[in-house]
Amino acid sequence: MATFGAALMLPVTAAAAPIPFPCGYSSQGMDAHYRHCANTFALIHVDWDNGSHYTDCYGPWDEQTLWHDGNHRQVNAYFVNTPPRLLKNASGNWICSASQPDA
């Protein structure tokens, strides 16, 4: 009698791995994505389609999805030269502060 259990196991290939987002801003329809590709902290300026904006701190090699809000979506995001506000956590590591300067 033959055993078929081994035939159901498929090897994981590189094609199964998710494709990383490119560095910087990329659009995904109503949502977008920003990936910071450096070993530094960065302040990122994000524009909404209604003309408003906000800034956010990204840590080294950080990436985030920029979700839409109802009918409004985030249409651009870019690095600005203003340094982000940082704090030291209890472990002594630098982290982004909850509030960031406007830029």
FIZAKOL-352203 format. One record per residue: chain; x, y, z of N, C-alpha, C in turn; residue number from 1. Coordinates in pm, 1 decimal, always signed. Example, Ala and Ser with C-alpha at 12.3 -4.5 7.8 and 13.67 -1.06 7.14 Angstrom:
2
@kette=A&n_east=+1319.0&n_north=-569.0&n_up=+780.0&ca_east=+1230.0&ca_north=-450.0&ca_up=+780.0&c_east=+1320.0&c_north=-330.0&c_up=+780.0&nr=1
@kette=A&n_east=+1285.0&n_north=-225.0&n_up=+708.0&ca_east=+1367.0&ca_north=-106.0&ca_up=+714.0&c_east=+1290.0&c_north=+3.0&c_up=+787.0&nr=2
***
This chain:
103
@kette=A&n_east=+84.1&n_north=-117.1&n_up=+0.0&ca_east=+0.0&ca_north=+0.0&ca_up=+0.0&c_east=+88.9&c_north=+123.8&c_up=+0.0&nr=1
@kette=A&n_east=+60.9&n_north=+219.3&n_up=-86.9&ca_east=+141.5&ca_north=+340.4&ca_up=-98.6&c_east=+90.5&c_north=+446.8&c_up=-1.7&nr=2
@kette=A&n_east=+182.8&n_north=+530.1&n_up=+45.4&ca_east=+147.2&ca_north=+641.6&ca_up=+134.0&c_east=+152.1&c_north=+770.4&c_up=+53.1&nr=3
@kette=A&n_east=+46.6&n_north=+848.3&n_up=+60.8&ca_east=+39.3&ca_north=+971.0&ca_up=-17.8&c_east=+59.6&c_north=+1097.3&c_up=+65.0&nr=4
@kette=A&n_east=+79.6&n_north=+1089.5&n_up=+193.9&ca_east=+95.3&ca_north=+1207.4&ca_up=+280.6&c_east=+210.9&c_north=+1296.0&c_up=+238.2&nr=5
@kette=A&n_east=+321.4&n_north=+1238.2&n_up=+196.4&ca_east=+437.3&ca_north=+1317.7&ca_up=+157.6&c_east=+411.7&c_north=+1396.2&c_up=+29.7&nr=6
@kette=A&n_east=+321.4&n_north=+1347.4&n_up=-53.3&ca_east=+293.0&ca_north=+1416.7&ca_up=-178.7&c_east=+221.0&c_north=+1549.5&c_up=-155.0&nr=7
@kette=A&n_east=+161.0&n_north=+1568.2&n_up=-37.3&ca_east=+89.4&ca_north=+1691.6&ca_up=-8.5&c_east=+180.5&c_north=+1802.6&c_up=+42.9&nr=8
@kette=A&n_east=+301.1&n_north=+1771.5&n_up=+77.8&ca_east=+394.2&ca_north=+1871.9&ca_up=+128.3&c_east=+460.3&c_north=+1942.0&c_up=+9.6&nr=9
@kette=A&n_east=+444.0&n_north=+2074.0&n_up=+4.8&ca_east=+503.2&ca_north=+2151.0&ca_up=-103.2&c_east=+616.4&c_north=+2236.0&c_up=-48.6&nr=10
@kette=A&n_east=+725.2&n_north=+2245.8&n_up=-120.3&ca_east=+835.5&ca_north=+2328.7&ca_up=-71.3&c_east=+799.1&c_north=+2476.8&c_up=-81.6&nr=11
@kette=A&n_east=+851.0&n_north=+2555.5&n_up=+14.0&ca_east=+832.1&ca_north=+2700.7&ca_up=+10.0&c_east=+935.3&c_north=+2756.6&c_up=-86.8&nr=12
@kette=A&n_east=+889.2&n_north=+2835.3&n_up=-180.9&ca_east=+979.9&ca_north=+2893.0&ca_up=-280.0&c_east=+989.7&c_north=+3042.7&c_up=-261.1&nr=13
@kette=A&n_east=+1085.0&n_north=+3103.8&n_up=-326.7&ca_east=+1100.7&ca_north=+3248.3&ca_up=-320.8&c_east=+978.3&c_north=+3319.0&c_up=-377.0&nr=14
@kette=A&n_east=+908.1&n_north=+3257.9&n_up=-468.8&ca_east=+789.3&ca_north=+3320.1&ca_up=-527.3&c_east=+678.5&c_north=+3335.6&c_up=-423.0&nr=15
@kette=A&n_east=+681.1&n_north=+3255.0&n_up=-316.9&ca_east=+579.1&ca_north=+3262.9&ca_up=-213.9&c_east=+604.9&c_north=+3377.5&c_up=-116.3&nr=16
@kette=A&n_east=+727.3&n_north=+3429.7&n_up=-112.8&ca_east=+761.8&ca_north=+3538.0&ca_up=-21.7&c_east=+698.9&c_north=+3668.6&c_up=-69.5&nr=17
@kette=A&n_east=+650.7&n_north=+3752.3&n_up=+24.4&ca_east=+591.3&ca_north=+3878.9&ca_up=-17.3&c_east=+696.3&c_north=+3971.7&c_up=-78.4&nr=18
@kette=A&n_east=+655.5&n_north=+4048.3&n_up=-175.0&ca_east=+744.9&ca_north=+4144.2&ca_up=-238.9&c_east=+750.1&c_north=+4268.2&c_up=-150.4&nr=19
@kette=A&n_east=+869.3&n_north=+4313.7&n_up=-111.4&ca_east=+877.4&ca_north=+4431.4&ca_up=-24.2&c_east=+834.4&c_north=+4557.7&c_up=-98.8&nr=20
@kette=A&n_east=+781.2&n_north=+4652.1&n_up=-22.9&ca_east=+744.8&ca_north=+4780.6&ca_up=-81.8&c_east=+871.6&c_north=+4856.8&c_up=-118.1&nr=21
@kette=A&n_east=+865.9&n_north=+4943.3&n_up=-219.2&ca_east=+983.1&ca_north=+5024.4&ca_up=-252.4&c_east=+1007.0&c_north=+5129.5&c_up=-144.3&nr=22
@kette=A&n_east=+1124.3&n_north=+5185.7&n_up=-141.0&ca_east=+1154.7&ca_north=+5292.9&ca_up=-46.8&c_east=+1072.6&c_north=+5416.0&c_up=-83.0&nr=23
@kette=A&n_east=+1027.1&n_north=+5488.9&n_up=+18.4&ca_east=+948.6&ca_north=+5609.7&ca_up=-3.2&c_east=+801.2&c_north=+5579.5&c_up=-16.2&nr=24
@kette=A&n_east=+730.7&n_north=+5668.6&n_up=-85.1&ca_east=+585.6&ca_north=+5661.2&ca_up=-99.8&c_east=+547.2&c_north=+5571.6&c_up=-216.2&nr=25
@kette=A&n_east=+444.1&n_north=+5491.3&n_up=-197.0&ca_east=+386.1&ca_north=+5414.6&ca_up=-307.1&c_east=+235.6&c_north=+5408.3&c_up=-286.0&nr=26
@kette=A&n_east=+161.3&n_north=+5417.2&n_up=-395.4&ca_east=+15.9&ca_north=+5420.1&ca_up=-390.3&c_east=-40.2&c_north=+5281.0&c_up=-414.8&nr=27
@kette=A&n_east=-151.5&n_north=+5251.3&n_up=-347.7&ca_east=-220.1&ca_north=+5123.1&ca_up=-363.1&c_east=-369.2&c_north=+5148.9&c_up=-376.6&nr=28
@kette=A&n_east=-410.7&n_north=+5224.1&n_up=-475.8&ca_east=-552.1&ca_north=+5257.1&ca_up=-490.5&c_east=-593.0&c_north=+5358.0&c_up=-385.6&nr=29
@kette=A&n_east=-691.4&n_north=+5323.9&n_up=-302.7&ca_east=-736.8&ca_north=+5415.9&ca_up=-198.0&c_east=-635.3&c_north=+5427.6&c_up=-84.6&nr=30
@kette=A&n_east=-554.6&n_north=+5327.1&n_up=-63.6&ca_east=-454.0&ca_north=+5329.8&ca_up=+41.7&c_east=-315.7&c_north=+5345.7&c_up=-20.2&nr=31
@kette=A&n_east=-220.0&n_north=+5380.1&n_up=+64.0&ca_east=-82.4&ca_north=+5399.2&ca_up=+17.3&c_east=+12.0&c_north=+5336.7&c_up=+119.7&nr=32
@kette=A&n_east=+139.6&n_north=+5351.0&n_up=+95.8&ca_east=+240.3&ca_north=+5290.4&ca_up=+182.4&c_east=+363.0&c_north=+5380.9&c_up=+183.2&nr=33
@kette=A&n_east=+431.4&n_north=+5389.1&n_up=+297.5&ca_east=+558.4&ca_north=+5460.8&ca_up=+303.6&c_east=+659.8&c_north=+5370.8&c_up=+372.3&nr=34
@kette=A&n_east=+777.0&n_north=+5359.8&n_up=+311.3&ca_east=+886.4&ca_north=+5278.9&ca_up=+366.1&c_east=+1010.1&c_north=+5365.9&c_up=+378.7&nr=35
@kette=A&n_east=+1064.1&n_north=+5373.6&n_up=+500.9&ca_east=+1185.6&ca_north=+5450.6&ca_up=+529.6&c_east=+1304.3&c_north=+5354.8&c_up=+523.6&nr=36
@kette=A&n_east=+1392.1&n_north=+5374.4&n_up=+427.4&ca_east=+1504.0&ca_north=+5282.1&ca_up=+403.4&c_east=+1636.1&c_north=+5343.5&c_up=+448.4&nr=37
@kette=A&n_east=+1654.0&n_north=+5353.6&n_up=+578.9&ca_east=+1779.7&ca_north=+5405.6&ca_up=+634.1&c_east=+1790.1&c_north=+5364.3&c_up=+780.9&nr=38
@kette=A&n_east=+1910.0&n_north=+5373.9&n_up=+835.2&ca_east=+1935.0&ca_north=+5338.7&ca_up=+975.3&c_east=+1914.1&c_north=+5457.7&c_up=+1068.0&nr=39
@kette=A&n_east=+1832.1&n_north=+5553.2&n_up=+1029.5&ca_east=+1808.1&ca_north=+5674.6&ca_up=+1105.5&c_east=+1659.0&c_north=+5688.7&c_up=+1135.4&nr=40
@kette=A&n_east=+1627.0&n_north=+5782.6&n_up=+1224.1&ca_east=+1489.1&ca_north=+5824.7&ca_up=+1243.8&c_east=+1461.6&c_north=+5935.8&c_up=+1144.0&nr=41
@kette=A&n_east=+1336.9&n_north=+5947.6&n_up=+1098.8&ca_east=+1303.1&ca_north=+6048.9&ca_up=+998.9&c_east=+1165.0&c_north=+6106.1&c_up=+1026.7&nr=42
@kette=A&n_east=+1149.4&n_north=+6234.7&n_up=+993.9&ca_east=+1019.0&ca_north=+6298.6&ca_up=+999.0&c_east=+961.0&c_north=+6294.7&c_up=+858.3&nr=43
@kette=A&n_east=+840.0&n_north=+6242.5&n_up=+846.6&ca_east=+774.6&ca_north=+6226.2&ca_up=+716.8&c_east=+651.3&c_north=+6316.5&c_up=+712.7&nr=44
@kette=A&n_east=+639.5&n_north=+6394.6&n_up=+605.5&ca_east=+524.7&ca_north=+6482.4&ca_up=+580.6&c_east=+428.0&c_north=+6404.9&c_up=+492.2&nr=45
@kette=A&n_east=+300.6&n_north=+6397.3&n_up=+534.2&ca_east=+199.7&ca_north=+6321.5&ca_up=+460.3&c_east=+86.1&c_north=+6416.0&c_up=+419.0&nr=46
@kette=A&n_east=+52.1&n_north=+6416.2&n_up=+289.8&ca_east=-54.7&ca_north=+6500.3&ca_up=+235.2&c_east=-182.2&c_north=+6419.9&c_up=+212.5&nr=47
@kette=A&n_east=-297.5&n_north=+6480.5&n_up=+250.2&ca_east=-428.5&ca_north=+6425.1&ca_up=+221.8&c_east=-482.5&c_north=+6487.3&c_up=+93.4&nr=48
@kette=A&n_east=-576.1&n_north=+6421.6&n_up=+28.3&ca_east=-633.9&ca_north=+6474.4&ca_up=-95.5&c_east=-722.4&c_north=+6596.3&c_up=-73.8&nr=49
@kette=A&n_east=-757.4&n_north=+6629.3&n_up=+50.8&ca_east=-838.9&ca_north=+6748.3&ca_up=+79.2&c_east=-753.5&c_north=+6870.2&c_up=+113.6&nr=50
@kette=A&n_east=-621.3&n_north=+6859.4&n_up=+100.3&ca_east=-531.8&ca_north=+6971.3&ca_up=+125.0&c_east=-469.3&c_north=+6973.7&c_up=+263.0&nr=51
@kette=A&n_east=-517.3&n_north=+6896.2&n_up=+356.7&ca_east=-455.5&ca_north=+6893.9&ca_up=+489.2&c_east=-334.6&c_north=+6800.8&c_up=+488.7&nr=52
@kette=A&n_east=-257.9&n_north=+6806.9&n_up=+597.0&ca_east=-138.3&ca_north=+6723.0&ca_up=+607.5&c_east=-108.6&c_north=+6694.9&c_up=+754.7&nr=53
@kette=A&n_east=-15.8&n_north=+6605.2&n_up=+777.2&ca_east=+36.0&ca_north=+6578.0&ca_up=+910.9&c_east=+178.7&c_north=+6528.2&c_up=+897.0&nr=54
@kette=A&n_east=+249.6&n_north=+6521.5&n_up=+1007.6&ca_east=+384.3&ca_north=+6464.8&ca_up=+1007.7&c_east=+385.9&c_north=+6343.9&c_up=+1099.9&nr=55
@kette=A&n_east=+476.6&n_north=+6251.7&n_up=+1069.5&ca_east=+488.6&ca_north=+6130.0&ca_up=+1148.6&c_east=+635.9&c_north=+6091.6&c_up=+1155.2&nr=56
@kette=A&n_east=+673.8&n_north=+6031.0&n_up=+1264.5&ca_east=+811.3&ca_north=+5984.9&ca_up=+1283.5&c_east=+821.8&c_north=+5838.6&c_up=+1240.6&nr=57
@kette=A&n_east=+925.5&n_north=+5808.8&n_up=+1166.9&ca_east=+954.7&ca_north=+5671.3&ca_up=+1125.4&c_east=+1089.9&c_north=+5632.7&c_up=+1183.1&nr=58
@kette=A&n_east=+1096.9&n_north=+5512.9&n_up=+1238.7&ca_east=+1222.4&ca_north=+5461.6&ca_up=+1290.1&c_east=+1305.6&c_north=+5399.7&c_up=+1179.5&nr=59
@kette=A&n_east=+1424.4&n_north=+5351.6&n_up=+1213.0&ca_east=+1509.5&ca_north=+5287.4&ca_up=+1112.2&c_east=+1437.5&c_north=+5170.9&c_up=+1044.0&nr=60
@kette=A&n_east=+1433.8&n_north=+5171.9&n_up=+913.2&ca_east=+1375.2&ca_north=+5067.4&ca_up=+828.7&c_east=+1227.7&c_north=+5043.1&c_up=+862.2&nr=61
@kette=A&n_east=+1159.2&n_north=+5149.0&n_up=+900.3&ca_east=+1017.7&ca_north=+5142.4&ca_up=+936.0&c_east=+931.3&c_north=+5153.9&c_up=+810.5&nr=62
@kette=A&n_east=+814.7&n_north=+5092.6&n_up=+812.4&ca_east=+719.4&ca_north=+5107.3&ca_up=+703.2&c_east=+578.7&c_north=+5102.1&c_up=+759.6&nr=63
@kette=A&n_east=+489.2&n_north=+5178.4&n_up=+696.4&ca_east=+351.6&ca_north=+5184.4&ca_up=+743.4&c_east=+256.4&c_north=+5196.3&c_up=+625.5&nr=64
@kette=A&n_east=+138.3&n_north=+5139.9&n_up=+642.4&ca_east=+31.6&ca_north=+5160.0&ca_up=+545.8&c_east=-36.7&c_north=+5291.1&c_up=+578.8&nr=65
@kette=A&n_east=-63.6&n_north=+5372.1&n_up=+477.8&ca_east=-133.5&ca_north=+5499.6&ca_up=+492.8&c_east=-277.9&c_north=+5476.2&c_up=+449.9&nr=66
@kette=A&n_east=-362.8&n_north=+5445.1&n_up=+545.7&ca_east=-500.8&ca_north=+5406.5&ca_up=+519.1&c_east=-585.6&c_north=+5525.6&c_up=+479.2&nr=67
@kette=A&n_east=-685.2&n_north=+5503.6&n_up=+394.5&ca_east=-779.9&ca_north=+5609.0&ca_up=+359.9&c_east=-877.4&c_north=+5627.4&c_up=+476.0&nr=68
@kette=A&n_east=-944.8&n_north=+5742.5&n_up=+477.2&ca_east=-1040.0&ca_north=+5775.0&ca_up=+582.3&c_east=-1169.9&c_north=+5815.9&c_up=+514.8&nr=69
@kette=A&n_east=-1264.0&n_north=+5724.6&n_up=+503.1&ca_east=-1387.0&ca_north=+5752.5&ca_up=+429.9&c_east=-1354.7&c_north=+5773.7&c_up=+283.2&nr=70
@kette=A&n_east=-1395.8&n_north=+5888.5&n_up=+229.6&ca_east=-1366.5&ca_north=+5919.9&ca_up=+89.8&c_east=-1230.1&c_north=+5984.2&c_up=+69.9&nr=71
@kette=A&n_east=-1162.9&n_north=+6021.4&n_up=+178.1&ca_east=-1033.7&ca_north=+6089.0&ca_up=+167.1&c_east=-919.3&c_north=+5989.2&c_up=+175.3&nr=72
@kette=A&n_east=-815.4&n_north=+6018.5&n_up=+97.1&ca_east=-698.6&ca_north=+5930.3&ca_up=+98.0&c_east=-571.5&c_north=+6012.3&c_up=+106.9&nr=73
@kette=A&n_east=-466.5&n_north=+5947.9&n_up=+147.6&ca_east=-336.4&ca_north=+6011.5&ca_up=+158.1&c_east=-267.4&c_north=+5999.3&c_up=+22.0&nr=74
@kette=A&n_east=-230.9&n_north=+6113.3&n_up=-36.1&ca_east=-186.6&ca_north=+6115.8&ca_up=-175.3&c_east=-36.1&c_north=+6135.1&c_up=-193.8&nr=75
@kette=A&n_east=+35.8&n_north=+6166.7&n_up=-88.1&ca_east=+180.7&ca_north=+6182.9&ca_up=-99.8&c_east=+242.2&c_north=+6176.5&c_up=+39.1&nr=76
@kette=A&n_east=+364.6&n_north=+6132.4&n_up=+46.6&ca_east=+440.6&ca_north=+6131.7&ca_up=+170.9&c_east=+588.0&c_north=+6143.9&c_up=+134.6&nr=77
@kette=A&n_east=+660.9&n_north=+6226.3&n_up=+211.5&ca_east=+802.0&ca_north=+6246.5&ca_up=+179.0&c_east=+880.5&c_north=+6287.9&c_up=+303.2&nr=78
@kette=A&n_east=+1009.6&n_north=+6260.3&n_up=+299.7&ca_east=+1104.3&ca_north=+6295.3&ca_up=+405.4&c_east=+1121.6&c_north=+6446.1&c_up=+410.3&nr=79
@kette=A&n_east=+1126.4&n_north=+6502.8&n_up=+531.3&ca_east=+1160.1&ca_north=+6644.0&ca_up=+549.1&c_east=+1283.3&c_north=+6654.9&c_up=+638.7&nr=80
@kette=A&n_east=+1356.9&n_north=+6764.8&n_up=+626.5&ca_east=+1482.0&ca_north=+6782.1&ca_up=+700.1&c_east=+1463.7&c_north=+6814.4&c_up=+847.6&nr=81
@kette=A&n_east=+1343.8&n_north=+6847.0&n_up=+892.1&ca_east=+1319.7&ca_north=+6875.2&ca_up=+1033.1&c_east=+1340.3&c_north=+6747.1&c_up=+1113.8&nr=82
@kette=A&n_east=+1421.8&n_north=+6752.7&n_up=+1219.9&ca_east=+1442.1&ca_north=+6629.9&ca_up=+1298.6&c_east=+1315.1&c_north=+6590.4&c_up=+1375.0&nr=83
@kette=A&n_east=+1286.1&n_north=+6462.1&n_up=+1384.5&ca_east=+1170.2&ca_north=+6418.7&ca_up=+1462.7&c_east=+1198.7&c_north=+6428.9&c_up=+1611.9&nr=84
@kette=A&n_east=+1092.4&n_north=+6436.9&n_up=+1691.2&ca_east=+1107.7&ca_north=+6433.0&ca_up=+1837.2&c_east=+1124.9&c_north=+6288.1&c_up=+1879.5&nr=85
@kette=A&n_east=+1227.4&n_north=+6263.5&n_up=+1959.9&ca_east=+1257.1&ca_north=+6127.9&ca_up=+2007.2&c_east=+1256.2&c_north=+6124.1&c_up=+2159.3&nr=86
@kette=A&n_east=+1231.0&n_north=+6007.1&n_up=+2214.6&ca_east=+1234.9&ca_north=+5981.6&ca_up=+2358.5&c_east=+1317.4&c_north=+5856.3&c_up=+2382.6&nr=87
@kette=A&n_east=+1375.4&n_north=+5845.9&n_up=+2502.8&ca_east=+1441.1&ca_north=+5720.9&ca_up=+2542.7&c_east=+1339.8&c_north=+5639.8&c_up=+2622.6&nr=88
@kette=A&n_east=+1322.7&n_north=+5512.3&n_up=+2583.5&ca_east=+1229.5&ca_north=+5427.7&ca_up=+2658.3&c_east=+1299.0&c_north=+5370.3&c_up=+2781.8&nr=89
@kette=A&n_east=+1227.5&n_north=+5289.0&n_up=+2858.2&ca_east=+1281.0&ca_north=+5232.8&ca_up=+2983.1&c_east=+1404.2&c_north=+5146.2&c_up=+2959.7&nr=90
@kette=A&n_east=+1417.0&n_north=+5090.8&n_up=+2839.3&ca_east=+1534.1&ca_north=+5008.0&ca_up=+2807.1&c_east=+1652.4&c_north=+5090.2&c_up=+2759.6&nr=91
@kette=A&n_east=+1634.7&n_north=+5222.4&n_up=+2748.0&ca_east=+1742.6&ca_north=+5309.1&ca_up=+2702.9&c_east=+1751.3&c_north=+5322.8&c_up=+2551.7&nr=92
@kette=A&n_east=+1650.6&n_north=+5272.9&n_up=+2480.0&ca_east=+1648.7&ca_north=+5284.1&ca_up=+2333.6&c_east=+1571.5&c_north=+5408.3&c_up=+2290.4&nr=93
@kette=A&n_east=+1614.7&n_north=+5469.5&n_up=+2181.3&ca_east=+1543.1&ca_north=+5583.5&ca_up=+2125.4&c_east=+1418.8&c_north=+5535.5&c_up=+2052.0&nr=94
@kette=A&n_east=+1307.2&n_north=+5608.3&n_up=+2073.3&ca_east=+1180.9&ca_north=+5580.0&ca_up=+2004.6&c_east=+1118.8&c_north=+5713.3&c_up=+1962.0&nr=95
@kette=A&n_east=+1023.8&n_north=+5708.7&n_up=+1871.3&ca_east=+953.3&ca_north=+5827.9&ca_up=+1827.4&c_east=+858.9&c_north=+5876.6&c_up=+1937.2&nr=96
@kette=A&n_east=+853.7&n_north=+6007.5&n_up=+1956.3&ca_east=+757.7&ca_north=+6068.2&ca_up=+2047.7&c_east=+619.2&c_north=+6063.2&c_up=+1984.5&nr=97
@kette=A&n_east=+514.2&n_north=+6067.0&n_up=+2067.0&ca_east=+377.9&ca_north=+6066.0&ca_up=+2015.6&c_east=+345.2&c_north=+6194.5&c_up=+1940.0&nr=98
@kette=A&n_east=+404.0&n_north=+6306.4&n_up=+1978.1&ca_east=+380.4&ca_north=+6432.5&ca_up=+1906.7&c_east=+504.4&c_north=+6466.4&c_up=+1824.4&nr=99
@kette=A&n_east=+480.7&n_north=+6521.9&n_up=+1706.0&ca_east=+589.6&ca_north=+6554.7&ca_up=+1614.2&c_east=+574.5&c_north=+6699.2&c_up=+1566.1&nr=100
@kette=A&n_east=+686.9&n_north=+6764.7&n_up=+1531.3&ca_east=+677.7&ca_north=+6901.4&ca_up=+1479.2&c_east=+608.1&c_north=+6904.7&c_up=+1343.9&nr=101
@kette=A&n_east=+540.0&n_north=+7016.0&n_up=+1316.2&ca_east=+477.3&ca_north=+7033.1&ca_up=+1185.6&c_east=+585.3&c_north=+7076.2&c_up=+1087.0&nr=102
@kette=A&n_east=+580.3&n_north=+7021.2&n_up=+968.3&ca_east=+680.6&ca_north=+7056.8&ca_up=+867.7&c_east=+617.1&c_north=+7062.3&c_up=+730.5&nr=103
***
